[in-house]
Amino acid sequence: QGALWGSHPILALDVWEHSYYYDYGPDRGSFVDAFFQVVDWEEPASRYADLVETFE
């Protein structure tokens, strides 16, 4: 539990209740599903490629 030191996040999702409860109530799963439906996957892919290049 806690931070992953030395990590380089390329995509993040806040799943504390304050981030979804107003719209989804206790249904966190639907919130997560909706999040993944709207992600512009080219952006995290680009971030990943940049990090791979940086650390090679």
N, CA, C and O atoms as a CHARMM CRD file, in Angstrom:
* protein
*
  224
    1    1 GLN  N      0.84100  -1.17300   0.00000 PROA 1      0.00000
    2    1 GLN  CA     0.00000   0.00000   0.00000 PROA 1      0.00000
    3    1 GLN  C      0.88800   1.23800   0.00000 PROA 1      0.00000
    4    1 GLN  O      1.82900   1.34300   0.78700 PROA 1      0.00000
    5    2 GLY  N      0.58400   2.14400  -0.86800 PROA 2      0.00000
    6    2 GLY  CA     1.33500   3.38700  -0.89800 PROA 2      0.00000
    7    2 GLY  C      1.97200   3.63400  -2.25200 PROA 2      0.00000
    8    2 GLY  O      1.63400   2.99500  -3.24800 PROA 2      0.00000
    9    3 ALA  N      2.89800   4.57300  -2.26100 PROA 3      0.00000
   10    3 ALA  CA     3.54400   4.99800  -3.50000 PROA 3      0.00000
   11    3 ALA  C      4.52500   3.94300  -4.00000 PROA 3      0.00000
   12    3 ALA  O      5.14000   3.22000  -3.21700 PROA 3      0.00000
   13    4 LEU  N      4.65200   3.87700  -5.30100 PROA 4      0.00000
   14    4 LEU  CA     5.66400   3.03500  -5.93600 PROA 4      0.00000
   15    4 LEU  C      6.83500   3.93700  -6.29500 PROA 4      0.00000
   16    4 LEU  O      6.78500   4.65500  -7.29300 PROA 4      0.00000
   17    5 TRP  N      7.87500   3.90300  -5.49500 PROA 5      0.00000
   18    5 TRP  CA     9.01600   4.77200  -5.73200 PROA 5      0.00000
   19    5 TRP  C      9.74900   4.33300  -6.98500 PROA 5      0.00000
   20    5 TRP  O      9.93300   3.14000  -7.22900 PROA 5      0.00000
   21    6 GLY  N     10.15900   5.30200  -7.76900 PROA 6      0.00000
   22    6 GLY  CA    10.87300   5.01900  -9.00000 PROA 6      0.00000
   23    6 GLY  C      9.95800   4.67200 -10.16700 PROA 6      0.00000
   24    6 GLY  O     10.43100   4.29500 -11.24000 PROA 6      0.00000
   25    7 SER  N      8.65800   4.79600  -9.96400 PROA 7      0.00000
   26    7 SER  CA     7.71800   4.49000 -11.04800 PROA 7      0.00000
   27    7 SER  C      7.45600   5.74200 -11.87800 PROA 7      0.00000
   28    7 SER  O      7.73200   6.86100 -11.44300 PROA 7      0.00000
   29    8 HSD  N      6.92900   5.53900 -13.05700 PROA 8      0.00000
   30    8 HSD  CA     6.62900   6.64100 -13.96600 PROA 8      0.00000
   31    8 HSD  C      5.23200   6.42000 -14.54000 PROA 8      0.00000
   32    8 HSD  O      5.08900   5.81200 -15.60100 PROA 8      0.00000
   33    9 PRO  N      4.20100   6.90700 -13.84900 PROA 9      0.00000
   34    9 PRO  CA     2.82300   6.66400 -14.31000 PROA 9      0.00000
   35    9 PRO  C      2.57200   7.26100 -15.69500 PROA 9      0.00000
   36    9 PRO  O      3.01600   8.36700 -16.00100 PROA 9      0.00000
   37   10 ILE  N      1.86200   6.51500 -16.51300 PROA 10     0.00000
   38   10 ILE  CA     1.48900   7.01000 -17.83400 PROA 10     0.00000
   39   10 ILE  C     -0.01800   7.21300 -17.93800 PROA 10     0.00000
   40   10 ILE  O     -0.50100   7.83800 -18.88200 PROA 10     0.00000
   41   11 LEU  N     -0.76700   6.68000 -16.95900 PROA 11     0.00000
   42   11 LEU  CA    -2.21900   6.82800 -16.91300 PROA 11     0.00000
   43   11 LEU  C     -2.64500   6.62100 -15.46700 PROA 11     0.00000
   44   11 LEU  O     -2.16900   5.69700 -14.80700 PROA 11     0.00000
   45   12 ALA  N     -3.52900   7.46600 -14.97300 PROA 12     0.00000
   46   12 ALA  CA    -3.96600   7.35300 -13.58300 PROA 12     0.00000
   47   12 ALA  C     -5.48100   7.48500 -13.49300 PROA 12     0.00000
   48   12 ALA  O     -6.11300   8.17000 -14.29600 PROA 12     0.00000
   49   13 LEU  N     -6.03900   6.81700 -12.50300 PROA 13     0.00000
   50   13 LEU  CA    -7.47900   6.86400 -12.24900 PROA 13     0.00000
   51   13 LEU  C     -7.69400   6.98200 -10.75200 PROA 13     0.00000
   52   13 LEU  O     -7.22600   6.13600  -9.99000 PROA 13     0.00000
   53   14 ASP  N     -8.39200   8.01600 -10.32200 PROA 14     0.00000
   54   14 ASP  CA    -8.72400   8.22900  -8.91700 PROA 14     0.00000
   55   14 ASP  C     -9.98700   7.44100  -8.59500 PROA 14     0.00000
   56   14 ASP  O    -11.04500   7.73500  -9.15100 PROA 14     0.00000
   57   15 VAL  N     -9.90500   6.45200  -7.71500 PROA 15     0.00000
   58   15 VAL  CA   -11.07700   5.65600  -7.36100 PROA 15     0.00000
   59   15 VAL  C    -11.51500   5.85600  -5.91200 PROA 15     0.00000
   60   15 VAL  O    -12.25200   5.03400  -5.36800 PROA 15     0.00000
   61   16 TRP  N    -11.06900   6.94000  -5.28700 PROA 16     0.00000
   62   16 TRP  CA   -11.62900   7.28600  -3.98600 PROA 16     0.00000
   63   16 TRP  C    -13.06900   7.73500  -4.20900 PROA 16     0.00000
   64   16 TRP  O    -13.40400   8.25500  -5.27300 PROA 16     0.00000
   65   17 GLU  N    -13.91000   7.53400  -3.21300 PROA 17     0.00000
   66   17 GLU  CA   -15.34400   7.80300  -3.36600 PROA 17     0.00000
   67   17 GLU  C    -15.65300   9.20900  -3.85900 PROA 17     0.00000
   68   17 GLU  O    -16.62100   9.38900  -4.59900 PROA 17     0.00000
   69   18 HSD  N    -14.87000  10.20900  -3.47700 PROA 18     0.00000
   70   18 HSD  CA   -15.17000  11.58200  -3.89200 PROA 18     0.00000
   71   18 HSD  C    -15.14600  11.74200  -5.40600 PROA 18     0.00000
   72   18 HSD  O    -15.75200  12.67300  -5.93700 PROA 18     0.00000
   73   19 SER  N    -14.45900  10.85300  -6.10500 PROA 19     0.00000
   74   19 SER  CA   -14.32400  11.01000  -7.55100 PROA 19     0.00000
   75   19 SER  C    -15.47300  10.40200  -8.34600 PROA 19     0.00000
   76   19 SER  O    -15.65700  10.75800  -9.51100 PROA 19     0.00000
   77   20 TYR  N    -16.24400   9.50600  -7.76200 PROA 20     0.00000
   78   20 TYR  CA   -17.30400   8.84300  -8.53400 PROA 20     0.00000
   79   20 TYR  C    -18.66800   8.81000  -7.85700 PROA 20     0.00000
   80   20 TYR  O    -19.67400   8.59200  -8.53400 PROA 20     0.00000
   81   21 TYR  N    -18.73600   9.01700  -6.55400 PROA 21     0.00000
   82   21 TYR  CA   -19.97000   8.74800  -5.82400 PROA 21     0.00000
   83   21 TYR  C    -21.13400   9.63400  -6.26500 PROA 21     0.00000
   84   21 TYR  O    -22.27600   9.17500  -6.29900 PROA 21     0.00000
   85   22 TYR  N    -20.86500  10.88500  -6.59900 PROA 22     0.00000
   86   22 TYR  CA   -21.93600  11.80400  -7.00200 PROA 22     0.00000
   87   22 TYR  C    -22.66400  11.29200  -8.24300 PROA 22     0.00000
   88   22 TYR  O    -23.89100  11.35200  -8.30700 PROA 22     0.00000
   89   23 ASP  N    -21.92500  10.79100  -9.22300 PROA 23     0.00000
   90   23 ASP  CA   -22.51500  10.32200 -10.48200 PROA 23     0.00000
   91   23 ASP  C    -22.88100   8.84400 -10.48300 PROA 23     0.00000
   92   23 ASP  O    -23.84200   8.45000 -11.14400 PROA 23     0.00000
   93   24 TYR  N    -22.13700   8.02400  -9.75800 PROA 24     0.00000
   94   24 TYR  CA   -22.29600   6.57200  -9.84600 PROA 24     0.00000
   95   24 TYR  C    -22.75600   5.91200  -8.55200 PROA 24     0.00000
   96   24 TYR  O    -22.98600   4.70300  -8.52200 PROA 24     0.00000
   97   25 GLY  N    -22.89200   6.69400  -7.48100 PROA 25     0.00000
   98   25 GLY  CA   -23.24700   6.08900  -6.20300 PROA 25     0.00000
   99   25 GLY  C    -22.17700   5.07900  -5.81200 PROA 25     0.00000
  100   25 GLY  O    -20.99100   5.30900  -6.04800 PROA 25     0.00000
  101   26 PRO  N    -22.58600   3.96200  -5.21600 PROA 26     0.00000
  102   26 PRO  CA   -21.59400   2.97500  -4.78300 PROA 26     0.00000
  103   26 PRO  C    -21.05800   2.08800  -5.91400 PROA 26     0.00000
  104   26 PRO  O    -20.27100   1.17500  -5.66200 PROA 26     0.00000
  105   27 ASP  N    -21.47800   2.35100  -7.15300 PROA 27     0.00000
  106   27 ASP  CA   -21.10800   1.50000  -8.29000 PROA 27     0.00000
  107   27 ASP  C    -19.76400   1.91000  -8.89000 PROA 27     0.00000
  108   27 ASP  O    -19.70800   2.47400  -9.98300 PROA 27     0.00000
  109   28 ARG  N    -18.70100   1.62500  -8.17400 PROA 28     0.00000
  110   28 ARG  CA   -17.36100   1.98900  -8.63000 PROA 28     0.00000
  111   28 ARG  C    -17.01600   1.31100  -9.95600 PROA 28     0.00000
  112   28 ARG  O    -16.32900   1.89800 -10.79200 PROA 28     0.00000
  113   29 GLY  N    -17.48500   0.09300 -10.15000 PROA 29     0.00000
  114   29 GLY  CA   -17.17700  -0.64600 -11.37500 PROA 29     0.00000
  115   29 GLY  C    -17.64400   0.07300 -12.62600 PROA 29     0.00000
  116   29 GLY  O    -16.92900   0.10500 -13.62800 PROA 29     0.00000
  117   30 SER  N    -18.84200   0.65200 -12.57800 PROA 30     0.00000
  118   30 SER  CA   -19.34200   1.39500 -13.74100 PROA 30     0.00000
  119   30 SER  C    -18.50500   2.63800 -14.00100 PROA 30     0.00000
  120   30 SER  O    -18.28200   3.01600 -15.15100 PROA 30     0.00000
  121   31 PHE  N    -18.04100   3.27200 -12.92900 PROA 31     0.00000
  122   31 PHE  CA   -17.16100   4.43100 -13.06100 PROA 31     0.00000
  123   31 PHE  C    -15.86600   4.03400 -13.77300 PROA 31     0.00000
  124   31 PHE  O    -15.41500   4.72700 -14.68500 PROA 31     0.00000
  125   32 VAL  N    -15.27600   2.92400 -13.35300 PROA 32     0.00000
  126   32 VAL  CA   -14.03600   2.45400 -13.96800 PROA 32     0.00000
  127   32 VAL  C    -14.27700   2.08600 -15.43200 PROA 32     0.00000
  128   32 VAL  O    -13.47400   2.43000 -16.29900 PROA 32     0.00000
  129   33 ASP  N    -15.37300   1.39200 -15.70700 PROA 33     0.00000
  130   33 ASP  CA   -15.70200   1.03700 -17.09400 PROA 33     0.00000
  131   33 ASP  C    -15.85100   2.28200 -17.96000 PROA 33     0.00000
  132   33 ASP  O    -15.33900   2.32600 -19.07900 PROA 33     0.00000
  133   34 ALA  N    -16.55400   3.30100 -17.44400 PROA 34     0.00000
  134   34 ALA  CA   -16.75300   4.54400 -18.19500 PROA 34     0.00000
  135   34 ALA  C    -15.41900   5.24700 -18.44700 PROA 34     0.00000
  136   34 ALA  O    -15.19400   5.78900 -19.53000 PROA 34     0.00000
  137   35 PHE  N    -14.54600   5.23800 -17.45500 PROA 35     0.00000
  138   35 PHE  CA   -13.22700   5.85100 -17.61400 PROA 35     0.00000
  139   35 PHE  C    -12.47700   5.23100 -18.79300 PROA 35     0.00000
  140   35 PHE  O    -11.93700   5.94400 -19.63800 PROA 35     0.00000
  141   36 PHE  N    -12.45000   3.90400 -18.83900 PROA 36     0.00000
  142   36 PHE  CA   -11.70600   3.23800 -19.90100 PROA 36     0.00000
  143   36 PHE  C    -12.35100   3.41700 -21.26900 PROA 36     0.00000
  144   36 PHE  O    -11.68300   3.24500 -22.28800 PROA 36     0.00000
  145   37 GLN  N    -13.62500   3.75500 -21.31200 PROA 37     0.00000
  146   37 GLN  CA   -14.28700   4.02000 -22.58900 PROA 37     0.00000
  147   37 GLN  C    -13.89100   5.37500 -23.17800 PROA 37     0.00000
  148   37 GLN  O    -13.95800   5.56000 -24.39300 PROA 37     0.00000
  149   38 VAL  N    -13.47900   6.32200 -22.33200 PROA 38     0.00000
  150   38 VAL  CA   -13.17600   7.66700 -22.82800 PROA 38     0.00000
  151   38 VAL  C    -11.68300   7.98600 -22.88900 PROA 38     0.00000
  152   38 VAL  O    -11.30600   9.08200 -23.30200 PROA 38     0.00000
  153   39 VAL  N    -10.84300   7.06000 -22.49200 PROA 39     0.00000
  154   39 VAL  CA    -9.39800   7.30300 -22.56000 PROA 39     0.00000
  155   39 VAL  C     -8.97100   7.42200 -24.02300 PROA 39     0.00000
  156   39 VAL  O     -9.32700   6.59000 -24.85700 PROA 39     0.00000
  157   40 ASP  N     -8.21400   8.45600 -24.31500 PROA 40     0.00000
  158   40 ASP  CA    -7.58100   8.59500 -25.63200 PROA 40     0.00000
  159   40 ASP  C     -6.30200   7.76200 -25.57300 PROA 40     0.00000
  160   40 ASP  O     -5.26500   8.23400 -25.10700 PROA 40     0.00000
  161   41 TRP  N     -6.38500   6.52400 -26.04900 PROA 41     0.00000
  162   41 TRP  CA    -5.30300   5.56100 -25.85700 PROA 41     0.00000
  163   41 TRP  C     -4.01200   5.95500 -26.56300 PROA 41     0.00000
  164   41 TRP  O     -2.95200   5.41700 -26.24400 PROA 41     0.00000
  165   42 GLU  N     -4.07600   6.87100 -27.50400 PROA 42     0.00000
  166   42 GLU  CA    -2.85000   7.31900 -28.16300 PROA 42     0.00000
  167   42 GLU  C     -1.96100   8.11200 -27.20600 PROA 42     0.00000
  168   42 GLU  O     -0.73600   8.08100 -27.32600 PROA 42     0.00000
  169   43 GLU  N     -2.57100   8.82000 -26.26100 PROA 43     0.00000
  170   43 GLU  CA    -1.78700   9.61800 -25.30800 PROA 43     0.00000
  171   43 GLU  C     -0.96800   8.74100 -24.35800 PROA 43     0.00000
  172   43 GLU  O      0.24500   8.93700 -24.27500 PROA 43     0.00000
  173   44 PRO  N     -1.56300   7.78400 -23.63700 PROA 44     0.00000
  174   44 PRO  CA    -0.71500   6.93600 -22.78800 PROA 44     0.00000
  175   44 PRO  C      0.27900   6.09800 -23.60100 PROA 44     0.00000
  176   44 PRO  O      1.37800   5.81600 -23.12400 PROA 44     0.00000
  177   45 ALA  N     -0.09300   5.70300 -24.81000 PROA 45     0.00000
  178   45 ALA  CA     0.84200   4.95200 -25.65300 PROA 45     0.00000
  179   45 ALA  C      2.05400   5.81200 -25.99900 PROA 45     0.00000
  180   45 ALA  O      3.18600   5.32900 -26.00200 PROA 45     0.00000
  181   46 SER  N      1.81100   7.07800 -26.28800 PROA 46     0.00000
  182   46 SER  CA     2.90100   8.00500 -26.59100 PROA 46     0.00000
  183   46 SER  C      3.78100   8.22500 -25.36100 PROA 46     0.00000
  184   46 SER  O      5.00700   8.24800 -25.46800 PROA 46     0.00000
  185   47 ARG  N      3.16000   8.38500 -24.20300 PROA 47     0.00000
  186   47 ARG  CA     3.92900   8.56000 -22.96300 PROA 47     0.00000
  187   47 ARG  C      4.78600   7.33100 -22.68400 PROA 47     0.00000
  188   47 ARG  O      5.94400   7.44700 -22.28100 PROA 47     0.00000
  189   48 TYR  N      4.20900   6.15700 -22.90100 PROA 48     0.00000
  190   48 TYR  CA     4.95600   4.91000 -22.69500 PROA 48     0.00000
  191   48 TYR  C      6.15800   4.83300 -23.63400 PROA 48     0.00000
  192   48 TYR  O      7.26500   4.50000 -23.21100 PROA 48     0.00000
  193   49 ALA  N      5.93400   5.13900 -24.89300 PROA 49     0.00000
  194   49 ALA  CA     7.02500   5.10000 -25.87200 PROA 49     0.00000
  195   49 ALA  C      8.13300   6.07800 -25.48900 PROA 49     0.00000
  196   49 ALA  O      9.31500   5.75500 -25.59900 PROA 49     0.00000
  197   50 ASP  N      7.75100   7.27300 -25.03800 PROA 50     0.00000
  198   50 ASP  CA     8.74600   8.26000 -24.61800 PROA 50     0.00000
  199   50 ASP  C      9.56800   7.74800 -23.44000 PROA 50     0.00000
  200   50 ASP  O     10.78600   7.92100 -23.40900 PROA 50     0.00000
  201   51 LEU  N      8.90600   7.11800 -22.47100 PROA 51     0.00000
  202   51 LEU  CA     9.62800   6.60400 -21.30500 PROA 51     0.00000
  203   51 LEU  C     10.53400   5.43700 -21.66700 PROA 51     0.00000
  204   51 LEU  O     11.64700   5.33300 -21.15300 PROA 51     0.00000
  205   52 VAL  N     10.07000   4.56800 -22.53900 PROA 52     0.00000
  206   52 VAL  CA    10.91400   3.45000 -22.97200 PROA 52     0.00000
  207   52 VAL  C     12.17400   3.99300 -23.63500 PROA 52     0.00000
  208   52 VAL  O     13.27900   3.51800 -23.37500 PROA 52     0.00000
  209   53 GLU  N     11.99600   4.98400 -24.48600 PROA 53     0.00000
  210   53 GLU  CA    13.14100   5.59100 -25.17200 PROA 53     0.00000
  211   53 GLU  C     14.08600   6.25300 -24.17100 PROA 53     0.00000
  212   53 GLU  O     15.30500   6.16900 -24.31900 PROA 53     0.00000
  213   54 THR  N     13.53100   6.90600 -23.16200 PROA 54     0.00000
  214   54 THR  CA    14.33700   7.59300 -22.15100 PROA 54     0.00000
  215   54 THR  C     15.20000   6.62100 -21.35900 PROA 54     0.00000
  216   54 THR  O     16.35100   6.92300 -21.04300 PROA 54     0.00000
  217   55 PHE  N     14.65200   5.46300 -21.04000 PROA 55     0.00000
  218   55 PHE  CA    15.34900   4.53700 -20.15000 PROA 55     0.00000
  219   55 PHE  C     16.08000   3.40900 -20.86200 PROA 55     0.00000
  220   55 PHE  O     16.59000   2.50200 -20.20400 PROA 55     0.00000
  221   56 GLU  N     16.14500   3.44100 -22.17300 PROA 56     0.00000
  222   56 GLU  CA    16.91000   2.41100 -22.89600 PROA 56     0.00000
  223   56 GLU  C     18.37800   2.72600 -22.89000 PROA 56     0.00000
  224   56 GLU  O     19.17400   1.97100 -23.45000 PROA 56     0.00000
